């Protein structure tokens, strides 16, 4: 049978089942009047209805757990409230309309795609949730059919004398799935498709959640049954599961009529109008009320989404009319960025002024971000300075720019505040390091590690001395150019010199110069983060500098800051302990020198972390937010290429080179 024939037969089969269900209902209720059904409805106590409503709420909350599990399986993080919101609406529609993979999948796609999930990921969530749903049915249904004696009348053309073989087969299927998950570590391959199996813990959670959800869902109808229905809970569960199974296979929307027909056939000792009245109340509570709520929530969601589109369309039109879209860093843009950074200081604000990245400003001109262009991605560097509301809107506008250019949105070295905005975009924030800093109040070299303090004293005796030139006195860069040697040649266009940036950038900040017997052996920039905080950046040591030059330079800068009223010195980002100590981390090994400041001065990331730990007392986590963890190698390669091309890269506080 070809697909075209199946396409025509499937809806005809569903229509035939629906008509058969209507005939069965008419036959069962033909001898009764509609008034009898209304009388049964009036006998329902508020407590019975309240209990059914409470169980319905619990059932739908448990169903949303399928999506939470699916996203955890995928390694994607979204706010739990969003997952619950999307999942509830999808189940409210699929339970009533039928064809759950199509209807529930459509609702999920509408919502999850707006939060950054790809079509493949949404399809995986839908399939994972449906499979968990079936696992729950097989588990609880298998247990009940295998261990509960059957005392039910036969259905037409089908005997229910013994259902234990069906229960045994259901439990065998569940056991086979668990055995596969436990024994096979590699992904399954089927006709070119690759399916990664969940972890054993996730598989157990699937079964536990599915069994609990089915039990609670079945319990909604139980307190609504009329008094004459002499069914134990286990026997009732048999009836309910069989009715749901027939309704699911019928593909009739919501099992309408099919579910009721099976119930009327399997519970013959009860007044048909009374039982039908209970089934009507059940359908209204479990199906119709959630559907009405789902329609309302979806309407609110669409209204908000269209409102965002109108606002962003207006912003895009404004960008086109007044030129407030992404701009090249000319003098006016850099002056505006400087004002914003001065008002909202961040650890990486000074890097906005490098003029090697495109700048994006908020319509209010009180927030901005800077991003570099990689082969596969656009990369935002550091926190966005500005008020929270404007930063959030900037993040969304940046996401739309990435969509237009067909590249991944990447936020590098962001803190906790901007991490929340990235989660809204559907990105996955990965902890990559810590922003290290040292309070300078009461600082003394003797308070540091013994090796560091001894190195400082030894080099001091060899004639090493630090001079810090204020920004106003950095007009003559000839000595520094001599130190940098041939590496100070400026590249074409907006690209930066290898080693140090352009002179216009250098002249904005104080420069620390370390001399040994009047010869410059090291230098560094000391940009201000705020009025009383500085960061050590663009460190460069001469090739023949003494071995302990870097510890001496940092100690001398700390002493200078303590004397001049600087309250805190920032050392830039250092790698996390796991990345620094893991010798089997090829991505960190390959790209670490492009990610972490001062990395080129050390043989490994572990040595870099050890050095900074000897200075830093305070640390705050930094994250790399990207849309897909599997794309991390390409994203890190983009960061490395940007760093190599611009000399500044995205290394959050280091822009050095050996020339």
C-alpha positions in Angstrom: 0.0 0.0 0.0 1.5 3.3 -1.1 1.6 6.5 0.9 -1.0 8.2 -1.2 -3.5 5.4 -0.4 -2.7 5.6 3.3 -3.1 9.3 3.2 -6.7 8.8 2.0 -7.6 5.8 4.1 -6.4 7.2 7.5 -9.0 10.0 7.8 -11.7 7.6 6.4 -10.9 5.1 9.1 -11.1 7.7 11.8 -14.5 8.9 10.5 -15.7 5.3 10.4 -14.7 4.8 14.1 -16.4 8.1 15.0 -19.6 7.1 13.3 -19.5 3.6 15.0 -19.0 5.4 18.4 -22.1 7.6 17.8 -24.1 4.5 16.8 -23.0 2.8 20.1 -23.9 5.8 22.1 -27.3 6.1 20.5 -27.9 2.4 21.1 -26.9 2.6 24.8 -28.9 5.8 25.5 -31.8 5.3 23.2 -34.2 4.2 25.9 -33.5 7.2 28.1 -34.4 10.8 28.1 -32.1 13.8 28.1 -33.7 14.9 31.3 -32.3 11.8 33.0 -28.8 12.9 32.1 -29.4 16.4 33.4 -30.7 15.0 36.6 -27.5 13.0 37.1 -25.4 16.1 36.5 -27.4 18.0 39.2 -26.5 15.2 41.7 -22.8 15.9 41.4 -21.5 17.5 44.7 -19.1 20.4 44.6 -16.6 18.3 46.5 -16.6 15.7 43.7 -16.1 18.3 41.0 -13.4 20.1 43.1 -11.5 16.8 43.5 -11.7 16.1 39.8 -10.4 19.6 39.0 -7.5 19.2 41.5 -6.5 15.9 39.9 -6.7 17.5 36.4 -4.3 20.2 37.5 -1.9 17.6 38.9 -2.2 15.6 35.7 -1.3 18.4 33.3 1.6 19.5 35.6 3.0 16.0 35.4 2.6 16.0 31.6 4.6 19.1 31.3 7.4 17.1 33.0 7.9 15.2 29.7 9.1 18.4 28.1 11.4 19.2 31.0 13.0 15.8 30.7 13.3 16.1 26.9 15.1 19.4 27.1 17.4 18.0 29.9 18.1 15.1 27.5 19.0 17.6 24.8 21.2 19.6 27.1 19.2 22.8 26.4 18.3 25.1 29.2 15.1 27.2 29.2 13.4 28.9 32.1 11.1 26.2 33.7 8.1 28.5 33.6 8.4 28.7 29.8 8.7 25.0 29.4 5.6 24.4 31.5 3.7 27.1 29.6 4.5 25.7 26.2 4.0 22.1 27.2 0.6 22.7 28.9 -0.8 24.5 25.8 0.4 21.8 23.5 -1.3 19.1 25.6 -4.5 21.1 25.9 -4.7 21.2 22.1 -3.5 17.7 21.3 -5.8 16.0 23.8 -8.8 17.6 22.2 -7.8 17.7 18.5 -6.0 14.4 18.3 -3.0 13.6 16.2 -0.8 14.6 19.1 2.5 14.6 17.2 1.1 17.0 14.7 -1.0 19.3 16.9 1.3 19.3 20.0 4.4 19.5 17.8 2.9 22.6 16.0 2.3 24.4 19.2 5.7 23.5 20.5 7.4 24.7 17.3 5.5 28.0 17.5 6.8 28.7 21.0 10.1 27.0 21.3 11.3 28.4 18.0 10.7 31.9 19.3 13.0 31.0 22.3 15.9 29.8 20.2 15.4 26.1 19.6 16.0 24.7 16.1 13.4 22.6 14.2 15.4 19.4 14.8 15.5 20.1 18.5 11.8 20.8 18.7 11.0 17.6 16.8 13.3 15.7 19.3 11.4 17.2 22.3 8.0 16.2 20.7 9.2 12.7 20.0 10.8 12.3 23.4 7.7 13.5 25.2 5.5 11.1 23.1 7.7 8.2 23.8 7.7 8.9 27.6 3.9 9.1 27.4 3.8 5.6 25.8 6.4 4.2 28.3 4.1 5.3 31.1 1.1 3.6 29.5 3.1 0.4 28.9 4.4 0.4 32.5 1.3 1.1 34.5 -1.0 -0.8 32.0 1.3 -3.8 32.0 1.4 -4.0 35.8 -2.4 -3.7 36.0 -3.2 -6.2 33.3 -0.6 -8.7 34.5 -1.4 -8.8 38.2 -5.1 -7.7 38.4 -7.7 -10.4 37.8 -10.0 -9.5 34.9 -13.7 -9.4 35.7 -15.1 -7.4 32.7 -17.7 -8.2 30.1 -16.5 -8.9 26.6 -16.4 -6.3 23.9 -18.0 -7.1 20.5 -15.7 -9.5 18.7 -13.1 -9.4 21.5 -12.9 -11.4 24.7 -11.5 -9.9 27.9 -11.3 -13.2 29.8 -7.6 -12.9 30.2 -5.4 -9.9 29.5 -2.3 -11.0 31.3 -0.4 -11.8 28.0 -0.9 -8.2 26.9 0.4 -7.0 30.3 3.4 -9.3 30.0 4.3 -8.0 26.5 4.0 -4.4 27.7 6.3 -4.9 30.6 8.7 -6.9 28.4 8.9 -3.9 26.1 9.7 -1.6 29.0 12.3 -4.0 30.3 13.9 -4.2 26.9 14.2 -0.4 26.6 15.9 -0.3 30.1 18.2 -3.1 29.1 19.1 -1.3 25.8 19.8 2.0 27.7 22.0 0.2 30.3 24.0 -1.9 27.9 24.5 0.3 24.8 26.5 3.4 25.1 26.7 4.3 21.5 24.0 6.1 19.5 21.5 4.0 17.5 21.7 4.4 13.7 18.7 3.8 11.5 18.6 4.6 7.8 21.0 7.5 8.2 19.4 8.8 11.4 21.4 8.8 14.6 19.6 8.6 18.0 21.6 9.1 21.2 20.1 7.0 24.0 19.2 8.8 27.3 21.2 8.1 30.4 19.9 5.2 32.6 18.7 7.8 35.2 16.8 9.7 32.6 15.2 6.5 31.3 14.0 5.6 34.9 12.6 9.1 35.3 10.7 8.6 32.0 9.1 5.5 33.3 8.4 6.8 36.8 6.9 10.1 35.4 4.8 8.4 32.8 3.4 5.8 35.2 2.5 8.5 37.8 1.0 10.8 35.1 -1.2 8.0 33.8 -2.3 7.0 37.3 -3.3 10.6 38.2 -5.0 11.2 34.9 -7.1 8.0 35.3 -8.0 9.1 38.8 -9.8 12.2 37.5 -12.9 10.3 36.5 -13.0 7.9 39.5 -14.6 10.4 42.0 -17.2 11.4 39.4 -18.6 7.8 38.9 -22.2 7.4 40.0 -22.9 5.5 43.2 -24.0 2.4 41.4 -20.7 1.8 39.8 -19.2 -0.9 42.0 -15.7 -0.8 40.7 -12.5 -1.3 42.7 -9.8 1.2 41.8 -7.7 -1.5 40.1 -10.7 -2.8 38.0 -11.6 0.8 37.2 -8.0 1.4 36.0 -8.4 -1.6 33.7 -11.5 -0.1 32.2 -10.0 3.4 31.9 -6.8 2.2 30.2 -8.7 0.0 27.7 -11.0 2.9 26.8 -8.1 5.2 26.3 -6.2 2.7 24.3 -9.2 2.2 21.9 -9.7 6.0 21.7 -6.0 6.5 20.9 -6.0 4.0 18.1 -9.2 5.4 16.6 -7.5 8.8 15.9 -10.9 10.4 16.6 -10.2 13.9 18.0 -10.0 13.6 21.8 -11.4 10.1 21.5 -14.9 11.8 21.4 -17.6 9.2 21.6 -15.1 6.3 21.4 -14.0 6.6 25.0 -17.6 6.9 26.3 -18.8 4.0 24.2 -16.1 1.6 25.6 -17.0 2.7 29.2 -20.7 2.1 28.6 -20.0 -1.4 27.3 -17.6 -2.4 30.0 -19.6 -1.1 33.0 -23.1 -2.5 32.3 -24.4 -2.7 35.8 -24.8 1.1 36.1 -27.6 3.3 34.8 -26.4 4.5 31.4 -27.7 8.1 31.8 -25.9 8.3 35.2 -22.7 7.0 33.8 -22.9 9.1 30.7 -23.5 12.2 32.9 -20.3 11.4 34.8 -18.4 11.0 31.5 -19.7 14.4 30.3 -18.5 16.1 33.5 -15.2 14.4 33.1 -14.8 15.5 29.5 -15.7 19.1 30.5 -13.2 19.1 33.3 -10.3 17.2 31.8 -10.6 18.3 28.2 -12.7 21.4 27.7 -11.5 23.5 30.6 -7.8 23.1 29.8 -8.6 23.7 26.1 -10.3 27.0 26.9 -7.4 28.0 29.2 -4.9 26.9 26.5 -6.7 29.1 23.9 -6.6 32.1 26.2 -2.9 31.6 27.0 -2.0 31.1 23.3 -3.9 34.3 22.5 -2.0 36.2 25.1 1.3 34.7 23.9 0.6 35.7 20.2 -0.5 39.2 21.3 2.8 39.7 23.1 4.8 38.2 20.3 3.1 40.5 17.7 3.7 43.4 20.1 7.4 42.6 20.2 7.5 42.3 16.4 5.8 45.7 16.0 8.3 47.3 18.5 11.3 45.6 16.8 9.9 46.5 13.3 9.7 50.1 14.6 13.2 49.9 15.9 14.4 48.4 12.6 12.7 51.3 10.7 14.3 53.7 13.1 17.6 52.1 12.5 17.2 52.6 8.8 15.8 56.2 9.1 18.2 57.6 11.7 21.1 55.1 11.3 20.9 53.6 14.8 21.6 50.1 13.7 25.0 48.4 13.9 27.6 51.1 13.1 31.3 51.1 12.4 33.3 52.6 15.2 33.9 56.1 14.0 34.8 59.0 16.3 31.2 59.9 17.1 30.2 56.3 17.9 33.3 55.9 20.1 32.5 59.1 22.0 28.9 57.9 22.6 30.2 54.5 23.7 32.6 56.2 26.1 29.8 58.2 27.7 27.7 55.0 28.2 30.7 53.1 29.6 31.5 55.9 32.0 28.0 55.8 33.3 27.6 52.0 33.4 31.1 50.7 34.0 31.9 47.0 33.2 35.1 44.9 33.3 35.3 44.9 29.5 33.9 48.4 28.6 37.3 49.8 27.6 37.5 47.1 24.8 34.5 48.8 23.1 36.9 51.6 22.2 39.3 49.4 20.3 37.4 50.3 17.1 37.7 46.8 15.8 34.1 45.8 16.4 30.7 46.9 15.2 28.7 48.8 17.8 24.9 48.6 18.4 23.2 51.2 20.5 19.8 51.2 22.1 17.2 53.7 20.7 17.5 55.7 23.9 21.3 55.9 23.3 22.0 54.8 26.9 23.1 51.2 26.3 25.4 49.5 23.7 27.1 46.3 22.8 30.1 45.5 20.6 30.4 42.5 18.4 33.0 41.0 16.1 32.3 39.0 13.0 33.4 35.4 12.7 33.0 32.9 9.9 30.1 31.1 11.6 29.0 33.5 14.3 28.7 37.1 15.6 30.5 37.4 18.9 29.5 39.9 21.6 32.3 40.7 24.0 31.6 41.1 27.7 28.7 42.6 29.5 26.5 45.2 27.8 26.7 48.5 29.6 23.3 50.2 30.2 20.0 49.8 32.1 18.6 46.2 32.3 15.6 46.9 30.1 17.7 48.4 27.3 20.3 45.6 27.5 17.5 43.0 27.1 16.1 44.7 24.0 19.7 45.0 22.6 20.2 41.3 23.1 17.0 40.6 21.1 18.0 43.0 18.3 21.4 41.4 18.1 19.7 38.0 17.8 17.7 39.4 14.8 20.9 40.7 13.2 22.4 37.2 13.5 19.3 35.7 12.0 19.4 38.1 9.0 23.1 37.3 8.4 22.7 33.6 8.9 25.2 33.3 11.8 25.1 32.0 15.3 24.6 34.6 18.1 27.4 34.2 20.7 28.0 36.2 23.9 31.5 35.8 25.3 32.7 36.4 28.9 29.3 37.7 30.1 28.3 37.9 33.8 25.3 36.7 35.7 23.0 39.7 34.6 23.5 39.2 30.9 23.3 35.5 31.3 19.6 35.9 32.1 19.0 37.7 28.8 20.8 35.0 26.9 18.5 32.4 28.5 15.6 34.3 27.2 17.1 34.1 23.7 17.3 30.3 24.0 21.0 30.2 24.3 23.0 27.9 26.5 25.4 29.7 28.9 28.5 27.6 29.6 30.8 28.6 32.5 34.2 29.2 31.1 36.2 31.1 33.7 36.2 33.5 36.6 36.8 37.3 36.5 39.7 37.7 39.0 40.2 40.8 41.1 42.2 42.0 44.1 41.1 44.6 46.7 44.1 47.0 47.3 43.2 48.4 50.7 46.1 47.5 53.0 47.9 45.6 50.2 51.5 44.5 50.8 53.8 42.2 48.9 54.4 40.2 52.0 50.7 39.2 52.1 51.2 37.3 48.8 52.5 33.9 48.1 56.1 33.5 49.3 57.4 32.7 45.8 55.8 35.9 44.4 57.1 38.1 47.2 60.6 36.6 46.9 60.6 37.1 43.1 59.6 40.8 43.7 62.5 41.4 46.1 65.0 39.6 43.9 64.2 41.7 40.8 64.0 44.9 42.7 67.6 44.4 43.7 68.6 44.0 40.0 67.4 47.6 39.3 63.8 46.9 38.2 61.5 49.8 38.7 57.9 50.7 37.6 56.7 54.0 36.1 53.1 54.7 35.4 52.5 57.4 32.8 49.1 59.1 33.1 46.9 59.1 30.0 47.7 62.7 29.3 51.4 61.9 29.1 51.3 58.9 26.8 51.7 60.9 23.6 55.2 59.6 23.0 55.0 55.9 22.4 58.4 55.5 20.8 59.9 53.6 23.8 57.0 51.1 23.7 57.2 50.8 20.0 60.9 49.9 20.4 59.9 47.2 22.9 57.3 45.8 20.6 59.7 45.9 17.7 58.5 44.7 14.3 55.2 43.5 15.9 54.0 47.0 16.1 53.4 47.4 12.4 49.8 48.4 11.8 47.6 46.3 9.6 45.3 47.6 6.9 41.8 49.0 7.4 40.2 48.5 10.8 42.5 45.7 11.8 44.8 46.1 14.7 48.5 45.6 15.1 49.7 42.4 16.5 50.6 43.0 20.1 49.1 46.4 20.9 46.2 48.4 19.4 46.3 51.7 17.7 48.0 54.7 19.3 44.7 56.5 19.6 43.4 53.7 21.9 46.6 53.6 24.0 46.6 57.3 24.7 43.2 57.0 26.4 44.7 55.2 29.4 47.7 55.2 31.8 50.6 53.0 30.7 52.7 51.0 33.2 56.3 50.7 32.1 58.8 48.4 33.8 62.4 49.2 33.4 65.5 47.3 34.4 68.6 49.5 34.5 66.8 52.1 32.3 65.8 49.5 29.6 62.1 48.8 29.1 61.4 45.1 29.7 57.6 45.1 30.1 54.6 47.3 29.7 50.9 47.2 30.3 47.8 49.4 29.9 45.7 50.3 33.0 42.2 51.2 31.8 39.8 52.5 34.4 36.7 50.3 35.0 35.3 53.0 37.4 36.8 55.9 39.1 38.6 53.8 41.7 39.1 50.5 39.9 41.6 49.5 37.2 42.3 46.4 35.0 45.7 45.2 34.0 45.5 44.7 30.2 47.7 44.4 27.1 50.7 43.1 29.0 53.8 42.7 26.9 57.2 41.4 28.0 60.5 41.6 26.1 61.8 38.3 24.8 64.9 38.6 26.9 63.1 39.8 30.1 64.0 38.2 33.4 62.0 35.0 34.2 60.1 36.6 37.1 59.1 39.8 35.2 55.4 39.1 35.2 55.1 38.6 39.0 57.2 41.7 39.6 55.1 43.8 37.2 51.8 42.7 38.9 53.2 43.4 42.4 54.5 46.8 41.4 51.2 47.7 39.8 49.4 46.6 43.0 51.7 48.8 45.1 51.2 51.8 42.8 47.4 51.3 43.0 47.4 51.1 46.7 49.4 54.3 47.0 47.3 56.3 44.5 43.9 55.4 46.0 42.9 52.6 43.6 40.5 50.3 45.6 40.5 47.3 43.3 42.7 45.8 40.6 41.2 43.5 38.0 43.4 40.8 36.6 41.2 39.6 33.7 39.5 36.2 33.3 41.2 33.0 34.4 40.2 29.5 33.4 38.0 27.3 35.6 39.8 24.6 37.5 38.3 21.8 35.5 39.5 23.3 32.2 42.9 24.2 33.5 43.6 20.8 35.1 42.0 18.6 32.4 44.8 17.3 30.1 42.2 15.8 27.8 40.5 19.0 26.9 41.6 19.7 23.3 39.3 22.6 22.8 40.7 24.5 25.8 44.2 23.5 24.9 43.8 24.7 21.4 42.0 28.0 22.0 42.8 28.8 25.6 45.5 31.3 24.6 42.9 33.3 22.7 40.4 33.2 25.6 42.3 34.1 28.7 44.4 37.1 29.4 48.1 36.6 29.9 47.9 33.0 28.7 50.7 33.3 26.3 53.1 33.9 29.2 52.5 30.4 30.6 53.1 26.8 29.5 49.5 25.7 30.4 46.2 27.0 31.6 46.8 25.3 34.9 49.9 27.5 35.4 47.9 30.6 34.4 45.2 29.8 36.9 47.8 29.1 39.6 49.5 32.5 39.0 46.2 34.5 39.2 45.0 32.6 42.2 48.1 33.8 44.1 46.9 37.4 43.5 43.2 37.3 43.3 40.9 37.2 46.3 37.5 37.8 44.6 36.1 36.0 41.6 32.9 36.2 39.6 31.9 33.6 37.0 32.0 34.3 33.3 30.0 32.5 30.7 30.0 31.7 27.0 26.4 31.7 25.7 25.8 30.0 22.4 22.8 28.3 20.6 24.2 24.8 20.4 26.8 23.1 22.5 27.6 20.8 19.5 28.8 23.9 17.6 31.3 24.9 20.3 34.4 23.9 18.3 33.4 26.1 15.4 32.5 29.0 17.8 35.8 28.7 19.6 37.6 28.6 16.3 35.7 31.8 15.3 36.9 33.5 18.6 40.5 32.4 17.9 40.3 33.7 14.3 38.9 37.0 15.4 41.7 37.3 18.0 44.4 36.4 15.5 43.0 38.9 12.9 42.4 41.8 15.2 45.1 41.4 17.8 42.4 42.1 20.3 40.1 39.2 19.7 37.7 38.4 22.4 40.1 37.5 25.1 38.5 39.5 27.8 41.4 41.5 28.9 44.5 40.4 27.0 45.6 41.7 23.7 49.3 40.8 23.7 51.6 39.2 21.3 55.3 38.4 21.1 55.7 40.4 17.9 
